[in-house]
Structures are given as C-alpha cells and as structure tokens.
Amino acid sequence: MESYITIKGYGTDEIVEKKSRFIANVKPIKSEEDAISFVEEIKKKYYDARHNCYAYQLGDRNQIQRYSDDGEPSGTAGMPILDVLRGRDIKDTIVVVTRYFGGTLLGTGGLVRAYSSATKVGIEKAGLIERIAHIRQKFTVDYTLSGKVQYEILNGGHILEDTIYTDKVEFVVLSKAGEEEKLCENVINLTGNKVDVVKDGEMVFVDKDIDF
C-alpha cells in the first residue's frame, strides 16, 4: 500500500445517553491475538458492566473483520462500531465500547447512535494518522553542488532524513512512493551526472496527523 489510515495510539473517552454510560477504549493491533487480549483486558477492568461490545479490522485489505454485540440486541452495537471503522477505512484497530445501563431503554435506533458516537469520540481521543509509504535514496555530491541538490530535495516536498558531511556531502532522502525516480532524474540532470546515487529500495512509512 502507498498509504493507509490507522490510529495514532491508545485512547479512551465516553458519552452519556439517558443516564447510560458508553465508554470507548481504542487501541492499535497487529493480530487477532492482540484484539482478543485487549477485549479480555477491558472486560476485567469493567467487570461490573452489563456489556462490553467491540469491533476490529486487520490487514491491508481489511481481510479480518470481527464484531460482538455482547448481549445487546443484534446489530445495535458491534456492527455500528465496525461501520465507523469502515467509514474511514481505519486499519489495524480495535474499539471496545463498555455500557453501564442507566435504567432507561434507548431502543434500537438509540443504541446504534450511542455506540457509533462513543466509537467516534474514542477514535478522536486516540488520534488518526495517515501512514504514507516513502522510498529511501542517498545522493552524494561535491560541496560545490550541495546547495543546488538540497534545494531540489526540499523544494520538491521530499524529506531530508539526514545530511552527512565527509570529503563530500551525502543526502539521505525519503520520497513518496512513485516520486523517487523523478527526484533521481532531476538530481542527475541538475549536477550534470556528477552524483553518486544509492537506491536501497527500503520502504519507510511516514506518519501524518489527520482529522477524524
């Protein structure tokens, strides 16, 4: 993948709907084992709660999707949580929403809205990031050409990861996947081919904060 959306880290928040508390706990995961372990952790933490509903999705194509209503009417809890994850295509993430019943029935529509809203505030607290694939390259030039090369790198929106000064100047650069060849071509032309280029081919994901 050239980019994908996931959460920045662990987050928790809650809403209150007709005296019922809906507490969302959100966490990044790498496997189903991570997800199951987190659900058990939340159940122990909120052992006295009536419901601990959850949903998660995993994989670059969301190959694994699971959800549970945990005793709520079918389709009113787990699926609404999963729908929020699907709506923004938030990958490798689990959301567990714990409900403490407040004494007033919310009805099917009310439950769907409450679980969806709790999921959203939990994700907002965790923070969303876009992970963007970059390719690393290294350019080594004489000092007389270093200013031009550095300008080309920065002006083109690439990331200057490191600059190493020896008898020459080495620029370690991250370019968005698909843009690395154009930068290489520009630097070669700019220096009259007086540049040593090393393409290690390593893909690095750079995180960018985004709004929910």
VOGU-3710 file (C-alpha; in Angstrom, 3 decimals, decimal comma):
1> mesyitikgy> 0,000/0,000/0,000  1,181/3,516/-0,751  -0,774/4,832/2,223  -3,353/3,835/4,787  -5,189/5,253/7,793  -4,882/3,951/11,335  -4,953/5,332/14,864  -2,042/7,120/16,478  -2,175/5,258/19,787  -4,347/4,203/22,685
11> gtdeivekks> -7,317/6,428/23,502  -10,417/6,410/25,684  -13,452/8,658/26,046  -17,123/8,332/26,891  -20,586/9,702/26,286  -23,758/9,587/28,406  -27,105/8,841/26,796  -30,218/8,853/29,008  -28,033/8,076/32,045  -26,352/5,124/30,327
21> rfianvkpik> -22,550/5,469/30,118  -20,810/4,343/26,929  -17,046/4,142/27,445  -14,907/3,629/24,339  -11,409/2,186/24,534  -9,439/2,243/21,289  -6,119/0,569/20,547  -3,879/-0,265/17,567  -3,433/-4,010/16,989  -1,208/-6,226/14,862
31> seedaisfve> -3,011/-9,554/15,206  -6,231/-11,209/16,318  -4,389/-12,311/19,435  -3,828/-8,629/20,268  -7,534/-7,959/19,757  -8,737/-10,857/21,908  -6,279/-9,959/24,658  -7,498/-6,358/24,676  -11,149/-7,407/24,902  -10,337/-9,590/27,914
41> eikkkyydar> -8,389/-6,737/29,494  -11,347/-4,372/29,139  -13,792/-6,966/30,498  -11,655/-7,333/33,600  -11,350/-3,574/34,003  -15,115/-3,051/33,721  -16,131/-6,346/35,310  -19,369/-4,876/36,664  -20,596/-3,528/33,312  -23,531/-5,113/31,537
51> hncyayqlgd> -21,998/-5,021/28,046  -18,509/-4,838/26,513  -19,167/-4,636/22,786  -16,373/-4,475/20,236  -15,267/-4,459/16,631  -11,928/-4,588/14,883  -10,406/-4,916/11,454  -6,974/-6,082/10,400  -4,942/-6,331/7,213  -4,037/-4,154/4,265
61> rnqiqrysdd> -7,374/-5,037/2,658  -9,220/-5,410/5,981  -9,208/-9,173/5,448  -10,154/-9,790/9,070  -13,253/-8,088/10,471  -14,912/-9,152/13,696  -17,548/-7,695/15,988  -19,678/-8,608/19,009  -22,916/-7,205/20,420  -22,159/-8,871/23,786
71> gepsgtagmp> -25,800/-9,220/24,765  -27,165/-6,074/23,150  -29,921/-6,569/20,523  -28,444/-7,956/17,316  -26,947/-5,293/15,062  -27,158/-2,440/17,578  -23,595/-2,392/18,963  -20,792/-4,342/17,275  -21,833/-3,533/13,721  -22,225/0,226/14,358
81> ildvlrgrdi> -18,718/0,224/15,850  -17,367/-1,625/12,816  -19,222/0,721/10,471  -17,319/3,683/11,933  -14,012/1,898/11,277  -15,141/1,020/7,764  -16,357/4,538/7,082  -12,859/5,997/7,318  -11,126/2,723/6,408  -9,260/2,718/9,722
91> kdtivvvtry> -6,962/-0,293/9,658  -5,390/-2,469/12,368  -7,604/-1,058/15,106  -9,926/-2,388/17,797  -12,662/-0,468/19,595  -14,343/-1,790/22,736  -17,371/0,137/23,991  -18,470/-0,625/27,537  -22,032/0,194/28,584  -23,272/0,866/32,084
101> fggtllgtgg> -27,061/0,759/31,901  -28,740/3,887/33,237  -32,232/2,497/33,706  -33,845/3,857/30,533  -34,232/1,768/27,382  -32,787/3,506/24,325  -34,435/1,445/21,630  -32,705/0,032/18,568  -32,025/3,374/16,918  -30,829/4,936/20,151
111> lvrayssatk> -28,364/2,125/20,768  -26,954/2,348/17,245  -26,430/6,091/17,599  -24,892/5,771/21,063  -22,401/3,063/20,110  -21,465/4,956/16,950  -20,997/8,226/18,852  -18,928/6,582/21,579  -16,707/5,000/18,941  -16,140/8,348/17,262
121> vgiekaglie> -15,141/10,183/20,447  -12,805/7,316/21,357  -11,111/7,467/17,964  -10,846/11,243/18,188  -9,086/10,891/21,532  -6,713/8,248/20,136  -5,947/10,385/17,099  -5,864/9,427/13,432  -2,788/9,226/11,234  -2,180/8,548/7,587
131> riahirqkft> 0,830/6,283/7,118  2,418/7,214/3,784  4,925/4,938/2,038  8,284/6,545/1,183  11,374/5,186/-0,566  14,863/5,960/0,751  17,627/7,156/-1,591  21,106/8,588/-0,997  22,796/11,254/-3,094  26,495/12,076/-2,684
141> vdytlsgkvq> 27,883/15,219/-4,342  30,741/17,685/-4,070  30,279/20,617/-1,741  30,026/22,962/-4,740  26,826/21,203/-5,850  25,327/20,539/-2,424  23,294/23,744/-2,226  21,512/23,063/-5,510  20,779/19,455/-4,598  19,455/20,360/-1,155
151> yeilngghil> 17,163/22,980/-2,680  15,826/20,453/-5,200  15,121/17,947/-2,437  13,305/20,366/-0,150  11,551/22,307/-2,907  10,143/19,049/-4,288  8,464/18,187/-0,995  10,780/15,299/-0,165  12,003/14,545/3,351  15,678/15,196/4,066
161> edtiytdkve> 16,247/12,453/6,620  19,946/13,091/7,167  22,927/15,028/5,832  26,392/13,510/6,232  29,473/15,673/5,749  32,783/14,000/4,866  35,009/14,909/1,926  31,682/15,168/0,092  28,059/15,721/1,122  25,646/12,808/1,355
171> fvvlskagee> 21,906/13,485/1,438  19,665/10,719/2,764  16,213/11,342/1,312  12,720/9,902/1,679  10,424/10,341/-1,321  6,780/9,353/-1,577  6,473/6,006/-3,326  6,256/6,711/-7,038  8,115/10,040/-6,826  11,623/8,726/-6,133
181> eklcenvinl> 12,562/8,172/-9,786  11,655/11,727/-10,761  13,820/13,149/-7,973  16,725/10,947/-9,035  16,362/12,120/-12,626  16,220/15,783/-11,544  19,330/15,492/-9,369  21,291/13,767/-12,127  20,343/16,488/-14,606  21,000/19,259/-12,088
191> tgnkvdvvkd> 24,520/18,028/-11,336  25,442/17,038/-14,862  25,549/13,437/-13,674  28,192/14,319/-11,068  26,384/12,476/-8,312  26,602/9,051/-6,715  23,147/7,566/-6,236  22,353/4,686/-3,897  18,855/3,238/-4,038  18,447/0,893/-1,116
201> gemvfvdkdi> 14,803/0,274/-2,038  13,718/0,336/1,594  10,122/1,356/2,128  9,520/3,583/5,132  6,115/4,698/6,366  5,905/8,336/7,427  3,022/9,291/9,704  0,884/12,383/9,132  -1,759/13,534/11,616  -5,222/13,879/10,092
211> df> -8,650/14,913/11,353  -11,351/12,358/12,026
//
